[in-house]
Amino acid sequence: MDINGQGDVVGFSNPDEPGDEVGDFISRAFLWINGAGTAQDLKTLPGDFFSQAFAINSRGQVVGVSFGGPNGARAFLWQDGVLTNLNDLVDVASDVLLSAQDINDAGQITGRVRDSSTGQIRTFVATPIAGTP
């Protein structure tokens, strides 16, 4: 889905794991560091079965979506080996950050958010505060 200036790649694949015996597609976010022998499974947020990584910046921060559980789709940020629900880092009241689509080198994230009052899907731009992820 994306490649940064260092040649690191993010996306999603269908890992060989239990539950895929019938050929179902089990989407799982991955990060492949340029030159590595294998890609790293970025896992899912708690309670989810699937994830997809959409973008990576030059700092190695990855954004995407985790889904397939009781909480619905949720945007994530992966950095320094930790997958974090973006909804836990922002104050958007009862709105839900559904997916993080891109991240720039300043750490600004764009994506989709569900407006809880109207149910409409809108876009968002999240700008990090100094000293926070």
C-alpha positions in Angstrom: 0.0 0.0 0.0 2.9 2.4 0.7 6.7 2.7 0.6 8.8 5.3 2.3 12.1 7.0 1.2 14.1 4.2 3.0 12.4 1.5 0.9 10.3 0.2 3.9 6.9 -1.2 2.7 3.6 -1.5 4.5 0.4 -3.2 3.4 -1.7 -6.3 4.3 -1.4 -10.0 3.5 -3.0 -13.3 4.2 -0.8 -15.0 6.8 -0.9 -18.7 7.2 -2.7 -19.2 10.5 -5.6 -21.2 12.0 -8.9 -20.3 10.5 -7.7 -20.0 6.9 -8.0 -23.7 6.1 -11.0 -23.0 3.7 -9.1 -20.3 1.9 -10.8 -17.3 3.5 -8.8 -14.0 3.3 -7.6 -13.0 6.7 -6.3 -9.5 6.2 -3.3 -8.7 8.4 -1.2 -5.5 8.4 2.5 -5.9 7.8 5.7 -3.9 7.8 8.7 -5.0 5.7 11.9 -3.1 6.6 14.1 -2.8 3.5 16.6 -5.6 3.5 14.8 -7.7 6.1 14.4 -11.4 5.4 10.7 -11.4 6.4 7.8 -8.9 7.0 6.6 -8.2 10.5 3.0 -8.9 11.4 1.6 -5.7 13.0 -1.2 -7.7 14.6 -4.7 -6.2 15.4 -6.2 -4.0 18.1 -7.7 -6.1 21.0 -10.9 -7.9 20.0 -10.3 -7.6 16.2 -9.5 -10.3 13.6 -8.2 -8.2 10.7 -6.0 -5.2 10.0 -4.6 -3.3 7.1 -1.6 -0.9 7.0 -2.1 2.0 4.5 0.9 4.3 5.0 4.4 4.7 6.5 6.5 7.9 6.9 10.3 8.4 7.1 10.2 8.0 10.9 8.8 4.4 10.5 5.3 5.4 11.9 2.6 3.2 10.3 -1.1 4.0 10.1 -4.1 1.9 9.0 -7.3 0.2 10.2 -8.1 -2.7 12.6 -11.5 -4.3 12.2 -13.7 -7.4 12.4 -14.5 -7.3 16.0 -17.4 -6.0 18.2 -16.0 -2.4 18.2 -16.2 -2.0 14.4 -13.4 -0.4 12.4 -10.8 1.7 14.3 -7.9 3.7 13.1 -4.5 2.7 14.4 -0.9 4.1 14.7 2.0 1.7 15.0 5.3 3.0 16.2 8.2 1.6 18.1 6.7 -1.8 18.1 3.4 -0.7 19.7 0.0 -0.7 17.9 -2.3 2.0 19.4 -5.9 2.8 18.8 -5.9 6.4 17.5 -9.3 6.9 19.3 -7.4 6.6 22.6 -5.1 9.5 21.6 -7.7 12.1 20.6 -10.7 13.9 22.1 -13.4 13.5 19.6 -16.3 12.8 22.0 -18.4 10.0 20.7 -17.2 10.2 17.1 -15.1 7.3 15.9 -11.8 7.5 13.9 -12.5 4.6 11.5 -9.3 4.5 9.5 -6.0 6.3 9.2 -5.2 6.6 5.5 -1.9 8.5 5.4 0.8 10.0 7.7 3.4 12.6 6.7 6.9 13.1 8.1 5.6 15.6 10.7 3.3 12.9 12.1 0.1 14.5 10.7 -2.5 11.8 10.0 -5.4 11.9 7.6 -8.3 9.5 7.6 -12.0 8.8 8.0 -14.2 9.5 11.0 -17.9 8.7 11.7 -19.8 11.7 13.0 -21.9 10.2 15.8 -24.6 12.8 15.6 -25.3 12.3 11.9 -23.8 8.9 11.1 -22.0 10.5 8.2 -18.4 9.5 7.3 -16.2 12.5 7.1 -12.4 13.1 6.7 -10.1 14.2 9.5 -6.6 15.6 9.9 -4.9 14.9 13.2 -1.9 16.9 14.2 0.4 15.6 17.0 1.1 17.7 20.0 4.7 18.1 20.9 5.9 15.4 23.3 3.1 12.9 22.4 3.0 10.1 19.8 
